Amino acid sequence: MDTTFWLMLAAVVALGLAATAAVLLVRVVRARRLLVDAGIPLRDKALFWLAVVYTVSPVDLLPDPVYLDDIGVLLLALRSLRAAASAATAAPAAGEAAGR
């Protein structure tokens, strides 16, 4: 196997990781409508914006051809937003059930 094969393989892997990071960034930005909800804690709102800034910033924990750190930060932000949104929607429902 010569050098061209390894360069092509590295390019394909880098493109795949970049595409995954881009898809996750789009999902995080679309999830921003959850931030309008007053029940989302400030910590989760800040985590959302930090994830977006970290993903588009040139400063990374790992060099840019490896997007694993960006993907991890985006997944953490999505998971945190989803958990906060479900907790915020479950709290009013529990309050209504207790009031009856």
DOMARMAR-123922 format. One record per atom (N, C-alpha, C): atom name; x, y, z. Coordinates in pm, whole numbers, always signed. Layout:
// DOMARMAR-123922
(pt 'CA', (X, Y, Z))
...
END
This chain:
// DOMARMAR-123922
(pt 'N', (+85, -117, +0))
(pt 'CA', (+0, +0, +0))
(pt 'C', (+90, +124, +0))
(pt 'N', (+65, +209, -95))
(pt 'CA', (+150, +327, -105))
(pt 'C', (+89, +447, -32))
(pt 'N', (+158, +555, -38))
(pt 'CA', (+121, +676, +35))
(pt 'C', (-10, +736, -15))
(pt 'N', (-37, +724, -142))
(pt 'CA', (-159, +780, -199))
(pt 'C', (-282, +716, -137))
(pt 'N', (-279, +587, -117))
(pt 'CA', (-391, +517, -55))
(pt 'C', (-419, +571, +85))
(pt 'N', (-313, +587, +164))
(pt 'CA', (-331, +634, +301))
(pt 'C', (-378, +778, +306))
(pt 'N', (-331, +860, +213))
(pt 'CA', (-379, +998, +207))
(pt 'C', (-526, +1004, +168))
(pt 'N', (-565, +921, +74))
(pt 'CA', (-706, +917, +34))
(pt 'C', (-794, +866, +148))
(pt 'N', (-747, +765, +218))
(pt 'CA', (-822, +711, +332))
(pt 'C', (-837, +817, +441))
(pt 'N', (-729, +888, +469))
(pt 'CA', (-734, +995, +571))
(pt 'C', (-829, +1106, +528))
(pt 'N', (-829, +1138, +401))
(pt 'CA', (-919, +1242, +350))
(pt 'C', (-1065, +1199, +362))
(pt 'N', (-1094, +1075, +332))
(pt 'CA', (-1231, +1024, +343))
(pt 'C', (-1276, +1023, +489))
(pt 'N', (-1191, +980, +579))
(pt 'CA', (-1224, +978, +721))
(pt 'C', (-1245, +1121, +772))
(pt 'N', (-1159, +1213, +732))
(pt 'CA', (-1173, +1353, +775))
(pt 'C', (-1302, +1414, +722))
(pt 'N', (-1337, +1384, +598))
(pt 'CA', (-1462, +1433, +542))
(pt 'C', (-1583, +1375, +614))
(pt 'N', (-1575, +1247, +649))
(pt 'CA', (-1683, +1184, +724))
(pt 'C', (-1702, +1247, +861))
(pt 'N', (-1592, +1271, +929))
(pt 'CA', (-1601, +1335, +1061))
(pt 'C', (-1651, +1479, +1050))
(pt 'N', (-1606, +1550, +948))
(pt 'CA', (-1653, +1687, +927))
(pt 'C', (-1802, +1690, +898))
(pt 'N', (-1850, +1596, +818))
(pt 'CA', (-1993, +1589, +787))
(pt 'C', (-2074, +1558, +912))
(pt 'N', (-2024, +1468, +995))
(pt 'CA', (-2094, +1435, +1120))
(pt 'C', (-2100, +1556, +1211))
(pt 'N', (-1990, +1629, +1223))
(pt 'CA', (-1988, +1750, +1306))
(pt 'C', (-2084, +1855, +1250))
(pt 'N', (-2090, +1868, +1118))
(pt 'CA', (-2181, +1965, +1057))
(pt 'C', (-2326, +1929, +1083))
(pt 'N', (-2360, +1801, +1071))
(pt 'CA', (-2498, +1757, +1097))
(pt 'C', (-2535, +1783, +1242))
(pt 'N', (-2445, +1752, +1333))
(pt 'CA', (-2473, +1777, +1474))
(pt 'C', (-2485, +1926, +1504))
(pt 'N', (-2404, +2008, +1439))
(pt 'CA', (-2414, +2152, +1459))
(pt 'C', (-2550, +2203, +1412))
(pt 'N', (-2597, +2153, +1299))
(pt 'CA', (-2730, +2192, +1249))
(pt 'C', (-2838, +2149, +1348))
(pt 'N', (-2826, +2029, +1404))
(pt 'CA', (-2924, +1983, +1502))
(pt 'C', (-2923, +2070, +1627))
(pt 'N', (-2806, +2110, +1670))
(pt 'CA', (-2796, +2196, +1789))
(pt 'C', (-2858, +2332, +1761))
(pt 'N', (-2831, +2389, +1644))
(pt 'CA', (-2886, +2520, +1611))
(pt 'C', (-3038, +2511, +1597))
(pt 'N', (-3089, +2404, +1541))
(pt 'CA', (-3234, +2387, +1533))
(pt 'C', (-3297, +2370, +1670))
(pt 'N', (-3222, +2315, +1762))
(pt 'CA', (-3274, +2296, +1899))
(pt 'C', (-3276, +2425, +1977))
(pt 'N', (-3226, +2533, +1919))
(pt 'CA', (-3222, +2660, +1992))
(pt 'C', (-3361, +2710, +2027))
(pt 'N', (-3463, +2665, +1957))
(pt 'CA', (-3598, +2710, +1991))
(pt 'C', (-3637, +2663, +2130))
(pt 'N', (-3572, +2558, +2180))
(pt 'CA', (-3597, +2517, +2317))
(pt 'C', (-3550, +2622, +2417))
(pt 'N', (-3455, +2706, +2375))
(pt 'CA', (-3402, +2807, +2465))
(pt 'C', (-3503, +2918, +2492))
(pt 'N', (-3603, +2930, +2407))
(pt 'CA', (-3706, +3032, +2428))
(pt 'C', (-3792, +2996, +2549))
(pt 'N', (-3805, +2868, +2574))
(pt 'CA', (-3885, +2821, +2686))
(pt 'C', (-3823, +2870, +2817))
(pt 'N', (-3903, +2931, +2902))
(pt 'CA', (-3853, +2987, +3028))
(pt 'C', (-3814, +2878, +3128))
(pt 'N', (-3856, +2755, +3105))
(pt 'CA', (-3825, +2648, +3199))
(pt 'C', (-3686, +2589, +3183))
(pt 'N', (-3615, +2627, +3080))
(pt 'CA', (-3480, +2574, +3057))
(pt 'C', (-3383, +2651, +3146))
(pt 'N', (-3306, +2582, +3230))
(pt 'CA', (-3211, +2651, +3318))
(pt 'C', (-3101, +2724, +3241))
(pt 'N', (-3047, +2826, +3301))
(pt 'CA', (-2942, +2906, +3239))
(pt 'C', (-2820, +2822, +3206))
(pt 'N', (-2790, +2724, +3290))
(pt 'CA', (-2674, +2638, +3267))
(pt 'C', (-2685, +2566, +3132))
(pt 'N', (-2804, +2516, +3100))
(pt 'CA', (-2823, +2444, +2974))
(pt 'C', (-2822, +2540, +2855))
(pt 'N', (-2875, +2661, +2876))
(pt 'CA', (-2868, +2761, +2768))
(pt 'C', (-2723, +2799, +2739))
(pt 'N', (-2646, +2818, +2845))
(pt 'CA', (-2505, +2853, +2827))
(pt 'C', (-2428, +2739, +2761))
(pt 'N', (-2459, +2614, +2798))
(pt 'CA', (-2392, +2500, +2737))
(pt 'C', (-2420, +2493, +2588))
(pt 'N', (-2541, +2527, +2549))
(pt 'CA', (-2577, +2531, +2407))
(pt 'C', (-2487, +2629, +2332))
(pt 'N', (-2478, +2752, +2382))
(pt 'CA', (-2400, +2854, +2312))
(pt 'C', (-2251, +2823, +2316))
(pt 'N', (-2204, +2766, +2425))
(pt 'CA', (-2063, +2727, +2432))
(pt 'C', (-2031, +2618, +2331))
(pt 'N', (-2123, +2523, +2312))
(pt 'CA', (-2102, +2417, +2214))
(pt 'C', (-2094, +2474, +2073))
(pt 'N', (-2181, +2569, +2042))
(pt 'CA', (-2178, +2630, +1908))
(pt 'C', (-2048, +2707, +1888))
(pt 'N', (-2008, +2786, +1987))
(pt 'CA', (-1885, +2864, +1976))
(pt 'C', (-1763, +2772, +1965))
(pt 'N', (-1759, +2666, +2046))
(pt 'CA', (-1646, +2574, +2041))
(pt 'C', (-1636, +2505, +1905))
(pt 'N', (-1750, +2469, +1848))
(pt 'CA', (-1749, +2397, +1720))
(pt 'C', (-1697, +2485, +1607))
(pt 'N', (-1733, +2611, +1607))
(pt 'CA', (-1690, +2698, +1497))
(pt 'C', (-1558, +2768, +1525))
(pt 'N', (-1508, +2759, +1647))
(pt 'CA', (-1382, +2827, +1680))
(pt 'C', (-1263, +2748, +1626))
(pt 'N', (-1154, +2817, +1597))
(pt 'CA', (-1036, +2747, +1548))
(pt 'C', (-956, +2679, +1659))
(pt 'N', (-988, +2707, +1785))
(pt 'CA', (-917, +2647, +1898))
(pt 'C', (-986, +2515, +1934))
(pt 'N', (-912, +2405, +1933))
(pt 'CA', (-968, +2273, +1961))
(pt 'C', (-877, +2198, +2057))
(pt 'N', (-937, +2098, +2123))
(pt 'CA', (-857, +2008, +2206))
(pt 'C', (-773, +1915, +2119))
(pt 'N', (-831, +1873, +2007))
(pt 'CA', (-762, +1789, +1910))
(pt 'C', (-746, +1869, +1780))
(pt 'N', (-645, +1842, +1702))
(pt 'CA', (-628, +1916, +1576))
(pt 'C', (-751, +1900, +1486))
(pt 'N', (-776, +2000, +1403))
(pt 'CA', (-900, +2004, +1326))
(pt 'C', (-927, +1887, +1232))
(pt 'N', (-830, +1820, +1176))
(pt 'CA', (-868, +1704, +1094))
(pt 'C', (-941, +1596, +1175))
(pt 'N', (-928, +1601, +1307))
(pt 'CA', (-998, +1505, +1394))
(pt 'C', (-1110, +1581, +1463))
(pt 'N', (-1235, +1558, +1421))
(pt 'CA', (-1350, +1632, +1473))
(pt 'C', (-1418, +1562, +1590))
(pt 'N', (-1349, +1468, +1653))
(pt 'CA', (-1412, +1393, +1761))
(pt 'C', (-1445, +1482, +1880))
(pt 'N', (-1362, +1579, +1911))
(pt 'CA', (-1391, +1667, +2023))
(pt 'C', (-1512, +1755, +1992))
(pt 'N', (-1523, +1804, +1870))
(pt 'CA', (-1639, +1885, +1831))
(pt 'C', (-1767, +1802, +1839))
(pt 'N', (-1760, +1679, +1791))
(pt 'CA', (-1877, +1591, +1794))
(pt 'C', (-1917, +1563, +1938))
(pt 'N', (-1820, +1539, +2024))
(pt 'CA', (-1851, +1512, +2164))
(pt 'C', (-1916, +1631, +2233))
(pt 'N', (-1867, +1751, +2207))
(pt 'CA', (-1925, +1871, +2267))
(pt 'C', (-2067, +1892, +2217))
(pt 'N', (-2090, +1872, +2088))
(pt 'CA', (-2224, +1888, +2032))
(pt 'C', (-2321, +1783, +2088))
(pt 'N', (-2275, +1660, +2100))
(pt 'CA', (-2362, +1557, +2158))
(pt 'C', (-2396, +1587, +2303))
(pt 'N', (-2300, +1638, +2378))
(pt 'CA', (-2326, +1676, +2516))
(pt 'C', (-2429, +1788, +2524))
(pt 'N', (-2418, +1887, +2436))
(pt 'CA', (-2514, +1998, +2434))
(pt 'C', (-2654, +1949, +2397))
(pt 'N', (-2663, +1864, +2297))
(pt 'CA', (-2794, +1810, +2258))
(pt 'C', (-2856, +1727, +2370))
(pt 'N', (-2776, +1645, +2433))
(pt 'CA', (-2827, +1562, +2542))
(pt 'C', (-2873, +1648, +2660))
(pt 'N', (-2797, +1750, +2691))
(pt 'CA', (-2833, +1839, +2801))
(pt 'C', (-2961, +1916, +2770))
(pt 'N', (-2974, +1967, +2648))
(pt 'CA', (-3095, +2039, +2610))
(pt 'C', (-3217, +1947, +2611))
(pt 'N', (-3201, +1827, +2561))
(pt 'CA', (-3314, +1734, +2560))
(pt 'C', (-3358, +1700, +2701))
(pt 'N', (-3263, +1675, +2791))
(pt 'CA', (-3297, +1643, +2930))
(pt 'C', (-3363, +1762, +2999))
(pt 'N', (-3312, +1883, +2974))
(pt 'CA', (-3371, +2002, +3036))
(pt 'C', (-3511, +2029, +2982))
(pt 'N', (-3530, +2007, +2852))
(pt 'CA', (-3662, +2029, +2793))
(pt 'C', (-3763, +1928, +2845))
(pt 'N', (-3724, +1803, +2858))
(pt 'CA', (-3818, +1703, +2909))
(pt 'C', (-3847, +1727, +3057))
(pt 'N', (-3748, +1774, +3133))
(pt 'CA', (-3772, +1807, +3274))
(pt 'C', (-3864, +1929, +3285))
(pt 'N', (-3847, +2026, +3196))
(pt 'CA', (-3930, +2146, +3200))
(pt 'C', (-4074, +2117, +3160))
(pt 'N', (-4093, +2025, +3067))
(pt 'CA', (-4230, +1991, +3027))
(pt 'C', (-4295, +1895, +3126))
(pt 'N', (-4214, +1816, +3196))
(pt 'CA', (-4270, +1722, +3294))
(pt 'C', (-4310, +1794, +3422))
(pt 'N', (-4241, +1903, +3458))
(pt 'CA', (-4271, +1975, +3581))
(pt 'C', (-4409, +2038, +3579))
(pt 'N', (-4452, +2108, +3474))
(pt 'CA', (-4588, +2163, +3472))
(pt 'C', (-4695, +2053, +3472))
(pt 'N', (-4668, +1943, +3403))
(pt 'CA', (-4764, +1833, +3399))
(pt 'C', (-4780, +1772, +3537))
(pt 'N', (-4672, +1761, +3613))
(pt 'CA', (-4680, +1706, +3749))
(pt 'C', (-4752, +1804, +3840))
(pt 'N', (-4734, +1933, +3819))
(pt 'CA', (-4803, +2035, +3899))
(pt 'C', (-4953, +2033, +3873))
(pt 'N', (-4994, +2013, +3750))
(pt 'CA', (-5137, +2006, +3717))
(pt 'C', (-5200, +1882, +3777))
(pt 'N', (-5128, +1771, +3776))
(pt 'CA', (-5181, +1647, +3833))
(pt 'C', (-5195, +1658, +3984))
(pt 'N', (-5102, +1727, +4049))
(pt 'CA', (-5107, +1743, +4194))
(pt 'C', (-5217, +1840, +4234))
(pt 'N', (-5247, +1936, +4149))
(pt 'CA', (-5351, +2036, +4178))
(pt 'C', (-5491, +1983, +4164))
(pt 'N', (-5509, +1870, +4102))
(pt 'CA', (-5644, +1813, +4080))
(pt 'C', (-5691, +1733, +4195))
END
